[in-house]
């Protein structure tokens, strides 16, 4: 599976790359090179390590009425019955 940057990585890289290109156009090759190196480091630091970018929230159903609820809620929103995890 090929590596694909996340949206956060793209945004960080593009923001830093704009300043790097402007530095190259202004003749500051050292600063442009440092900015490109910083962009590579920022992309590497923003790499998600084992966690998905969009996590799925699972729901819990009430044993009494069958209503859907969030897993961190203590009681059912419909009938008020305590939820079992």
C-alpha positions as CSV (number, residue, x, y, z in Angstrom):
1,X,0.0,0.0,0.0
2,X,1.5,3.3,-1.0
3,X,2.1,6.0,1.5
4,X,-0.3,8.9,1.3
5,X,-0.1,12.1,3.4
6,X,-3.0,13.1,5.5
7,X,-4.8,16.4,5.2
8,X,-2.9,17.8,8.2
9,X,0.4,16.8,6.6
10,X,-0.6,18.4,3.3
11,X,-1.6,21.7,4.9
12,X,1.6,21.9,7.0
13,X,3.8,21.1,4.0
14,X,2.0,23.6,1.7
15,X,2.2,26.4,4.2
16,X,6.0,25.9,4.8
17,X,6.7,25.2,1.1
18,X,5.2,28.6,0.1
19,X,7.7,30.3,2.3
20,X,10.5,28.1,1.0
21,X,9.7,28.9,-2.6
22,X,9.5,32.6,-1.8
23,X,12.9,32.4,-0.1
24,X,14.4,30.7,-3.2
25,X,12.9,33.4,-5.4
26,X,14.4,36.1,-3.2
27,X,17.8,34.4,-3.5
28,X,18.1,33.1,0.0
29,X,19.0,29.5,-0.9
30,X,20.1,28.6,2.7
31,X,16.8,29.7,4.2
32,X,14.8,28.0,1.5
33,X,16.7,24.7,2.1
34,X,16.2,25.0,5.8
35,X,12.5,25.6,5.4
36,X,12.1,22.5,3.1
37,X,14.0,20.4,5.7
38,X,11.6,21.8,8.3
39,X,8.6,20.8,6.1
40,X,9.9,17.3,5.9
41,X,10.3,17.1,9.7
42,X,6.9,18.5,10.3
43,X,5.3,16.0,7.9
44,X,7.2,13.2,9.7
45,X,6.0,14.4,13.1
46,X,2.4,14.6,12.0
47,X,2.4,11.0,10.8
48,X,-0.4,9.1,12.5
49,X,1.1,6.2,14.3
50,X,-1.4,3.4,14.4
51,X,-4.5,5.5,14.9
52,X,-7.0,6.4,12.1
53,X,-7.7,10.0,11.2
54,X,-11.4,9.6,11.4
55,X,-12.3,7.3,14.3
56,X,-15.7,5.6,14.3
57,X,-17.8,6.2,17.4
58,X,-19.7,3.1,18.3
59,X,-23.2,3.3,19.8
60,X,-24.7,1.3,22.6
61,X,-28.3,0.2,22.6
62,X,-30.6,0.2,25.7
63,X,-31.6,-3.2,26.9
64,X,-35.0,-2.0,27.9
65,X,-36.2,0.2,25.0
66,X,-33.6,-0.4,22.3
67,X,-32.7,3.3,21.8
68,X,-29.2,4.1,20.5
69,X,-26.9,6.0,22.9
70,X,-23.3,7.0,23.2
71,X,-20.9,4.6,25.0
72,X,-19.9,7.2,27.6
73,X,-23.5,8.0,28.6
74,X,-24.7,6.7,32.0
75,X,-28.4,6.5,31.2
76,X,-30.6,5.9,28.2
77,X,-31.8,9.2,26.7
78,X,-35.3,7.8,26.0
79,X,-36.3,5.8,29.1
80,X,-33.6,6.7,31.6
81,X,-32.5,3.1,32.2
82,X,-28.8,2.7,33.3
83,X,-26.8,1.6,30.3
84,X,-24.6,-1.6,30.4
85,X,-21.4,-1.4,28.6
